[in-house]
Amino acid sequence: MTYRTSMQIVADVLTVTEQTGQEGIKTTSLLTKANLSHSRLEKFVKNLTGAGLINKIKV
């Protein structure tokens, strides 16, 4: 069993969000496709939104 590095996880999250396009992706789908727990995903989303790489849309 090998663990993913933070960079690999960031790449996975960005790849999944890029594949969904402008309409966005729901948290549950992103959790499943990026294979992350909710708490870990929130940390990565916070960092990526802070860096301006993704946008978080509140509904």
HTML snippet that shows the backbone in 3Dmol.js (N, CA, C, O; Angstrom):
<script src="https://3Dmol.org/build/3Dmol-min.js"></script>
<div id="view" style="width:600px;height:400px;position:relative"></div>
<script>
const pdb = `
ATOM      1  N   MET A   1       0.841  -1.178   0.000  1.00  0.00           N
ATOM      2  CA  MET A   1       0.000   0.000   0.000  1.00  0.00           C
ATOM      3  C   MET A   1       0.888   1.244   0.000  1.00  0.00           C
ATOM      4  O   MET A   1       1.765   1.396   0.850  1.00  0.00           O
ATOM      5  N   THR A   2       0.649   2.112  -0.949  1.00  0.00           N
ATOM      6  CA  THR A   2       1.423   3.347  -1.001  1.00  0.00           C
ATOM      7  C   THR A   2       0.509   4.527  -0.699  1.00  0.00           C
ATOM      8  O   THR A   2      -0.663   4.538  -1.077  1.00  0.00           O
ATOM      9  N   TYR A   3       1.055   5.500  -0.025  1.00  0.00           N
ATOM     10  CA  TYR A   3       0.308   6.697   0.319  1.00  0.00           C
ATOM     11  C   TYR A   3       0.560   7.767  -0.731  1.00  0.00           C
ATOM     12  O   TYR A   3       1.647   7.850  -1.302  1.00  0.00           O
ATOM     13  N   ARG A   4      -0.457   8.582  -0.978  1.00  0.00           N
ATOM     14  CA  ARG A   4      -0.301   9.685  -1.927  1.00  0.00           C
ATOM     15  C   ARG A   4       0.325  10.884  -1.227  1.00  0.00           C
ATOM     16  O   ARG A   4       0.059  11.148  -0.054  1.00  0.00           O
ATOM     17  N   THR A   5       1.139  11.585  -1.951  1.00  0.00           N
ATOM     18  CA  THR A   5       1.701  12.822  -1.416  1.00  0.00           C
ATOM     19  C   THR A   5       0.648  13.924  -1.539  1.00  0.00           C
ATOM     20  O   THR A   5      -0.357  13.765  -2.231  1.00  0.00           O
ATOM     21  N   SER A   6       0.896  15.029  -0.862  1.00  0.00           N
ATOM     22  CA  SER A   6      -0.019  16.169  -0.954  1.00  0.00           C
ATOM     23  C   SER A   6      -0.137  16.660  -2.392  1.00  0.00           C
ATOM     24  O   SER A   6      -1.218  17.044  -2.838  1.00  0.00           O
ATOM     25  N   MET A   7       0.969  16.648  -3.107  1.00  0.00           N
ATOM     26  CA  MET A   7       0.943  17.090  -4.506  1.00  0.00           C
ATOM     27  C   MET A   7       0.091  16.162  -5.374  1.00  0.00           C
ATOM     28  O   MET A   7      -0.598  16.624  -6.283  1.00  0.00           O
ATOM     29  N   GLN A   8       0.137  14.873  -5.100  1.00  0.00           N
ATOM     30  CA  GLN A   8      -0.690  13.933  -5.850  1.00  0.00           C
ATOM     31  C   GLN A   8      -2.171  14.164  -5.559  1.00  0.00           C
ATOM     32  O   GLN A   8      -3.004  14.077  -6.461  1.00  0.00           O
ATOM     33  N   ILE A   9      -2.496  14.458  -4.305  1.00  0.00           N
ATOM     34  CA  ILE A   9      -3.884  14.721  -3.931  1.00  0.00           C
ATOM     35  C   ILE A   9      -4.367  16.007  -4.588  1.00  0.00           C
ATOM     36  O   ILE A   9      -5.482  16.057  -5.107  1.00  0.00           O
ATOM     37  N   VAL A  10      -3.536  17.047  -4.568  1.00  0.00           N
ATOM     38  CA  VAL A  10      -3.887  18.307  -5.232  1.00  0.00           C
ATOM     39  C   VAL A  10      -4.126  18.058  -6.718  1.00  0.00           C
ATOM     40  O   VAL A  10      -5.091  18.570  -7.287  1.00  0.00           O
ATOM     41  N   ALA A  11      -3.268  17.287  -7.336  1.00  0.00           N
ATOM     42  CA  ALA A  11      -3.427  16.966  -8.758  1.00  0.00           C
ATOM     43  C   ALA A  11      -4.741  16.232  -9.003  1.00  0.00           C
ATOM     44  O   ALA A  11      -5.435  16.517  -9.979  1.00  0.00           O
ATOM     45  N   ASP A  12      -5.089  15.293  -8.131  1.00  0.00           N
ATOM     46  CA  ASP A  12      -6.346  14.558  -8.269  1.00  0.00           C
ATOM     47  C   ASP A  12      -7.546  15.495  -8.145  1.00  0.00           C
ATOM     48  O   ASP A  12      -8.481  15.416  -8.943  1.00  0.00           O
ATOM     49  N   VAL A  13      -7.524  16.377  -7.153  1.00  0.00           N
ATOM     50  CA  VAL A  13      -8.637  17.309  -6.937  1.00  0.00           C
ATOM     51  C   VAL A  13      -8.770  18.246  -8.136  1.00  0.00           C
ATOM     52  O   VAL A  13      -9.878  18.478  -8.620  1.00  0.00           O
ATOM     53  N   LEU A  14      -7.660  18.782  -8.613  1.00  0.00           N
ATOM     54  CA  LEU A  14      -7.708  19.690  -9.762  1.00  0.00           C
ATOM     55  C   LEU A  14      -8.166  18.973 -11.029  1.00  0.00           C
ATOM     56  O   LEU A  14      -8.907  19.542 -11.831  1.00  0.00           O
ATOM     57  N   THR A  15      -7.737  17.743 -11.212  1.00  0.00           N
ATOM     58  CA  THR A  15      -8.156  16.970 -12.381  1.00  0.00           C
ATOM     59  C   THR A  15      -9.658  16.734 -12.363  1.00  0.00           C
ATOM     60  O   THR A  15     -10.334  16.910 -13.376  1.00  0.00           O
ATOM     61  N   VAL A  16     -10.175  16.335 -11.211  1.00  0.00           N
ATOM     62  CA  VAL A  16     -11.612  16.071 -11.089  1.00  0.00           C
ATOM     63  C   VAL A  16     -12.412  17.347 -11.320  1.00  0.00           C
ATOM     64  O   VAL A  16     -13.414  17.325 -12.036  1.00  0.00           O
ATOM     65  N   THR A  17     -11.986  18.454 -10.727  1.00  0.00           N
ATOM     66  CA  THR A  17     -12.732  19.706 -10.909  1.00  0.00           C
ATOM     67  C   THR A  17     -12.640  20.201 -12.352  1.00  0.00           C
ATOM     68  O   THR A  17     -13.597  20.775 -12.871  1.00  0.00           O
ATOM     69  N   GLU A  18     -11.509  19.985 -12.994  1.00  0.00           N
ATOM     70  CA  GLU A  18     -11.364  20.393 -14.394  1.00  0.00           C
ATOM     71  C   GLU A  18     -12.285  19.574 -15.297  1.00  0.00           C
ATOM     72  O   GLU A  18     -12.855  20.107 -16.249  1.00  0.00           O
ATOM     73  N   GLN A  19     -12.431  18.298 -15.006  1.00  0.00           N
ATOM     74  CA  GLN A  19     -13.260  17.418 -15.825  1.00  0.00           C
ATOM     75  C   GLN A  19     -14.739  17.774 -15.741  1.00  0.00           C
ATOM     76  O   GLN A  19     -15.494  17.500 -16.675  1.00  0.00           O
ATOM     77  N   THR A  20     -15.163  18.383 -14.631  1.00  0.00           N
ATOM     78  CA  THR A  20     -16.581  18.717 -14.472  1.00  0.00           C
ATOM     79  C   THR A  20     -16.946  20.006 -15.183  1.00  0.00           C
ATOM     80  O   THR A  20     -18.120  20.233 -15.477  1.00  0.00           O
ATOM     81  N   GLY A  21     -15.976  20.849 -15.464  1.00  0.00           N
ATOM     82  CA  GLY A  21     -16.230  22.071 -16.216  1.00  0.00           C
ATOM     83  C   GLY A  21     -16.802  23.195 -15.368  1.00  0.00           C
ATOM     84  O   GLY A  21     -16.673  23.196 -14.144  1.00  0.00           O
ATOM     85  N   GLN A  22     -17.437  24.152 -16.036  1.00  0.00           N
ATOM     86  CA  GLN A  22     -17.933  25.365 -15.393  1.00  0.00           C
ATOM     87  C   GLN A  22     -19.099  25.111 -14.440  1.00  0.00           C
ATOM     88  O   GLN A  22     -19.316  25.898 -13.518  1.00  0.00           O
ATOM     89  N   GLU A  23     -19.845  24.043 -14.640  1.00  0.00           N
ATOM     90  CA  GLU A  23     -21.017  23.792 -13.797  1.00  0.00           C
ATOM     91  C   GLU A  23     -20.652  23.370 -12.380  1.00  0.00           C
ATOM     92  O   GLU A  23     -21.499  23.406 -11.488  1.00  0.00           O
ATOM     93  N   GLY A  24     -19.417  22.977 -12.164  1.00  0.00           N
ATOM     94  CA  GLY A  24     -18.960  22.627 -10.821  1.00  0.00           C
ATOM     95  C   GLY A  24     -19.258  21.187 -10.451  1.00  0.00           C
ATOM     96  O   GLY A  24     -19.812  20.420 -11.239  1.00  0.00           O
ATOM     97  N   ILE A  25     -18.872  20.840  -9.223  1.00  0.00           N
ATOM     98  CA  ILE A  25     -19.060  19.483  -8.721  1.00  0.00           C
ATOM     99  C   ILE A  25     -19.478  19.566  -7.264  1.00  0.00           C
ATOM    100  O   ILE A  25     -19.007  20.426  -6.520  1.00  0.00           O
ATOM    101  N   LYS A  26     -20.353  18.676  -6.868  1.00  0.00           N
ATOM    102  CA  LYS A  26     -20.799  18.647  -5.472  1.00  0.00           C
ATOM    103  C   LYS A  26     -19.736  17.977  -4.612  1.00  0.00           C
ATOM    104  O   LYS A  26     -18.928  17.177  -5.085  1.00  0.00           O
ATOM    105  N   THR A  27     -19.766  18.330  -3.337  1.00  0.00           N
ATOM    106  CA  THR A  27     -18.760  17.835  -2.398  1.00  0.00           C
ATOM    107  C   THR A  27     -18.708  16.310  -2.378  1.00  0.00           C
ATOM    108  O   THR A  27     -17.626  15.725  -2.399  1.00  0.00           O
ATOM    109  N   THR A  28     -19.869  15.669  -2.337  1.00  0.00           N
ATOM    110  CA  THR A  28     -19.908  14.210  -2.253  1.00  0.00           C
ATOM    111  C   THR A  28     -19.250  13.562  -3.466  1.00  0.00           C
ATOM    112  O   THR A  28     -18.506  12.591  -3.327  1.00  0.00           O
ATOM    113  N   SER A  29     -19.519  14.092  -4.640  1.00  0.00           N
ATOM    114  CA  SER A  29     -18.903  13.545  -5.854  1.00  0.00           C
ATOM    115  C   SER A  29     -17.396  13.749  -5.846  1.00  0.00           C
ATOM    116  O   SER A  29     -16.635  12.865  -6.241  1.00  0.00           O
ATOM    117  N   LEU A  30     -16.976  14.925  -5.391  1.00  0.00           N
ATOM    118  CA  LEU A  30     -15.542  15.206  -5.324  1.00  0.00           C
ATOM    119  C   LEU A  30     -14.857  14.291  -4.312  1.00  0.00           C
ATOM    120  O   LEU A  30     -13.749  13.815  -4.558  1.00  0.00           O
ATOM    121  N   LEU A  31     -15.509  14.042  -3.178  1.00  0.00           N
ATOM    122  CA  LEU A  31     -14.962  13.123  -2.170  1.00  0.00           C
ATOM    123  C   LEU A  31     -14.716  11.745  -2.777  1.00  0.00           C
ATOM    124  O   LEU A  31     -13.657  11.144  -2.597  1.00  0.00           O
ATOM    125  N   THR A  32     -15.716  11.267  -3.495  1.00  0.00           N
ATOM    126  CA  THR A  32     -15.640   9.928  -4.071  1.00  0.00           C
ATOM    127  C   THR A  32     -14.580   9.842  -5.164  1.00  0.00           C
ATOM    128  O   THR A  32     -13.754   8.929  -5.168  1.00  0.00           O
ATOM    129  N   LYS A  33     -14.607  10.798  -6.089  1.00  0.00           N
ATOM    130  CA  LYS A  33     -13.692  10.737  -7.230  1.00  0.00           C
ATOM    131  C   LYS A  33     -12.243  11.002  -6.843  1.00  0.00           C
ATOM    132  O   LYS A  33     -11.328  10.452  -7.456  1.00  0.00           O
ATOM    133  N   ALA A  34     -12.026  11.847  -5.824  1.00  0.00           N
ATOM    134  CA  ALA A  34     -10.658  12.133  -5.374  1.00  0.00           C
ATOM    135  C   ALA A  34     -10.219  11.173  -4.271  1.00  0.00           C
ATOM    136  O   ALA A  34      -9.060  11.187  -3.858  1.00  0.00           O
ATOM    137  N   ASN A  35     -11.145  10.338  -3.793  1.00  0.00           N
ATOM    138  CA  ASN A  35     -10.867   9.336  -2.762  1.00  0.00           C
ATOM    139  C   ASN A  35     -10.291   9.972  -1.495  1.00  0.00           C
ATOM    140  O   ASN A  35      -9.204   9.612  -1.042  1.00  0.00           O
ATOM    141  N   LEU A  36     -11.050  10.936  -0.928  1.00  0.00           N
ATOM    142  CA  LEU A  36     -10.628  11.635   0.283  1.00  0.00           C
ATOM    143  C   LEU A  36     -11.746  11.640   1.305  1.00  0.00           C
ATOM    144  O   LEU A  36     -12.919  11.497   0.962  1.00  0.00           O
ATOM    145  N   SER A  37     -11.371  11.806   2.568  1.00  0.00           N
ATOM    146  CA  SER A  37     -12.370  12.010   3.610  1.00  0.00           C
ATOM    147  C   SER A  37     -12.816  13.465   3.561  1.00  0.00           C
ATOM    148  O   SER A  37     -12.140  14.305   2.967  1.00  0.00           O
ATOM    149  N   HIS A  38     -13.937  13.762   4.175  1.00  0.00           N
ATOM    150  CA  HIS A  38     -14.469  15.124   4.154  1.00  0.00           C
ATOM    151  C   HIS A  38     -13.509  16.109   4.809  1.00  0.00           C
ATOM    152  O   HIS A  38     -13.291  17.202   4.287  1.00  0.00           O
ATOM    153  N   SER A  39     -12.936  15.733   5.940  1.00  0.00           N
ATOM    154  CA  SER A  39     -12.038  16.657   6.644  1.00  0.00           C
ATOM    155  C   SER A  39     -10.779  16.955   5.822  1.00  0.00           C
ATOM    156  O   SER A  39     -10.321  18.097   5.783  1.00  0.00           O
ATOM    157  N   ARG A  40     -10.226  15.945   5.174  1.00  0.00           N
ATOM    158  CA  ARG A  40      -9.029  16.173   4.337  1.00  0.00           C
ATOM    159  C   ARG A  40      -9.374  16.999   3.113  1.00  0.00           C
ATOM    160  O   ARG A  40      -8.609  17.876   2.712  1.00  0.00           O
ATOM    161  N   LEU A  41     -10.530  16.717   2.518  1.00  0.00           N
ATOM    162  CA  LEU A  41     -10.935  17.477   1.339  1.00  0.00           C
ATOM    163  C   LEU A  41     -11.111  18.950   1.683  1.00  0.00           C
ATOM    164  O   LEU A  41     -10.688  19.813   0.914  1.00  0.00           O
ATOM    165  N   GLU A  42     -11.723  19.254   2.816  1.00  0.00           N
ATOM    166  CA  GLU A  42     -11.938  20.648   3.210  1.00  0.00           C
ATOM    167  C   GLU A  42     -10.617  21.400   3.345  1.00  0.00           C
ATOM    168  O   GLU A  42     -10.529  22.568   2.965  1.00  0.00           O
ATOM    169  N   LYS A  43      -9.599  20.747   3.879  1.00  0.00           N
ATOM    170  CA  LYS A  43      -8.284  21.388   4.004  1.00  0.00           C
ATOM    171  C   LYS A  43      -7.701  21.707   2.630  1.00  0.00           C
ATOM    172  O   LYS A  43      -7.162  22.793   2.414  1.00  0.00           O
ATOM    173  N   PHE A  44      -7.811  20.762   1.712  1.00  0.00           N
ATOM    174  CA  PHE A  44      -7.272  20.984   0.372  1.00  0.00           C
ATOM    175  C   PHE A  44      -8.075  22.039  -0.379  1.00  0.00           C
ATOM    176  O   PHE A  44      -7.499  22.870  -1.081  1.00  0.00           O
ATOM    177  N   VAL A  45      -9.393  22.015  -0.241  1.00  0.00           N
ATOM    178  CA  VAL A  45     -10.232  23.015  -0.906  1.00  0.00           C
ATOM    179  C   VAL A  45      -9.916  24.406  -0.375  1.00  0.00           C
ATOM    180  O   VAL A  45      -9.854  25.365  -1.143  1.00  0.00           O
ATOM    181  N   LYS A  46      -9.716  24.520   0.927  1.00  0.00           N
ATOM    182  CA  LYS A  46      -9.372  25.820   1.522  1.00  0.00           C
ATOM    183  C   LYS A  46      -8.061  26.342   0.941  1.00  0.00           C
ATOM    184  O   LYS A  46      -7.962  27.515   0.583  1.00  0.00           O
ATOM    185  N   ASN A  47      -7.066  25.483   0.849  1.00  0.00           N
ATOM    186  CA  ASN A  47      -5.769  25.886   0.293  1.00  0.00           C
ATOM    187  C   ASN A  47      -5.865  26.239  -1.193  1.00  0.00           C
ATOM    188  O   ASN A  47      -5.262  27.214  -1.642  1.00  0.00           O
ATOM    189  N   LEU A  48      -6.613  25.455  -1.943  1.00  0.00           N
ATOM    190  CA  LEU A  48      -6.726  25.699  -3.384  1.00  0.00           C
ATOM    191  C   LEU A  48      -7.543  26.951  -3.688  1.00  0.00           C
ATOM    192  O   LEU A  48      -7.230  27.676  -4.632  1.00  0.00           O
ATOM    193  N   THR A  49      -8.585  27.214  -2.902  1.00  0.00           N
ATOM    194  CA  THR A  49      -9.349  28.447  -3.107  1.00  0.00           C
ATOM    195  C   THR A  49      -8.529  29.655  -2.692  1.00  0.00           C
ATOM    196  O   THR A  49      -8.607  30.706  -3.328  1.00  0.00           O
ATOM    197  N   GLY A  50      -7.750  29.519  -1.640  1.00  0.00           N
ATOM    198  CA  GLY A  50      -6.880  30.608  -1.206  1.00  0.00           C
ATOM    199  C   GLY A  50      -5.828  30.952  -2.247  1.00  0.00           C
ATOM    200  O   GLY A  50      -5.430  32.109  -2.381  1.00  0.00           O
ATOM    201  N   ALA A  51      -5.380  29.942  -2.981  1.00  0.00           N
ATOM    202  CA  ALA A  51      -4.382  30.150  -4.031  1.00  0.00           C
ATOM    203  C   ALA A  51      -5.021  30.599  -5.347  1.00  0.00           C
ATOM    204  O   ALA A  51      -4.321  30.926  -6.305  1.00  0.00           O
ATOM    205  N   GLY A  52      -6.343  30.612  -5.385  1.00  0.00           N
ATOM    206  CA  GLY A  52      -7.040  31.040  -6.596  1.00  0.00           C
ATOM    207  C   GLY A  52      -7.113  29.985  -7.683  1.00  0.00           C
ATOM    208  O   GLY A  52      -7.398  30.302  -8.838  1.00  0.00           O
ATOM    209  N   LEU A  53      -6.859  28.734  -7.328  1.00  0.00           N
ATOM    210  CA  LEU A  53      -6.874  27.665  -8.329  1.00  0.00           C
ATOM    211  C   LEU A  53      -8.271  27.109  -8.577  1.00  0.00           C
ATOM    212  O   LEU A  53      -8.563  26.626  -9.671  1.00  0.00           O
ATOM    213  N   ILE A  54      -9.138  27.176  -7.562  1.00  0.00           N
ATOM    214  CA  ILE A  54     -10.529  26.760  -7.716  1.00  0.00           C
ATOM    215  C   ILE A  54     -11.417  27.775  -7.006  1.00  0.00           C
ATOM    216  O   ILE A  54     -10.955  28.545  -6.164  1.00  0.00           O
ATOM    217  N   ASN A  55     -12.692  27.763  -7.358  1.00  0.00           N
ATOM    218  CA  ASN A  55     -13.678  28.619  -6.702  1.00  0.00           C
ATOM    219  C   ASN A  55     -14.669  27.746  -5.965  1.00  0.00           C
ATOM    220  O   ASN A  55     -15.061  26.689  -6.459  1.00  0.00           O
ATOM    221  N   LYS A  56     -15.074  28.181  -4.795  1.00  0.00           N
ATOM    222  CA  LYS A  56     -16.077  27.465  -4.022  1.00  0.00           C
ATOM    223  C   LYS A  56     -17.380  28.233  -4.150  1.00  0.00           C
ATOM    224  O   LYS A  56     -17.442  29.422  -3.837  1.00  0.00           O
ATOM    225  N   ILE A  57     -18.419  27.553  -4.610  1.00  0.00           N
ATOM    226  CA  ILE A  57     -19.722  28.180  -4.806  1.00  0.00           C
ATOM    227  C   ILE A  57     -20.652  27.690  -3.707  1.00  0.00           C
ATOM    228  O   ILE A  57     -20.895  26.491  -3.568  1.00  0.00           O
ATOM    229  N   LYS A  58     -21.168  28.635  -2.929  1.00  0.00           N
ATOM    230  CA  LYS A  58     -22.126  28.279  -1.878  1.00  0.00           C
ATOM    231  C   LYS A  58     -23.530  28.420  -2.434  1.00  0.00           C
ATOM    232  O   LYS A  58     -23.880  29.439  -3.030  1.00  0.00           O
ATOM    233  N   VAL A  59     -24.335  27.371  -2.230  1.00  0.00           N
ATOM    234  CA  VAL A  59     -25.706  27.372  -2.748  1.00  0.00           C
ATOM    235  C   VAL A  59     -26.674  27.627  -1.629  1.00  0.00           C
ATOM    236  O   VAL A  59     -27.883  27.666  -1.856  1.00  0.00           O
TER     237      VAL A  59
END
`;
const viewer = $3Dmol.createViewer("view");
viewer.addModel(pdb, "pdb");
viewer.setStyle({}, {cartoon: {color: "spectrum"}});
viewer.zoomTo();
viewer.render();
</script>
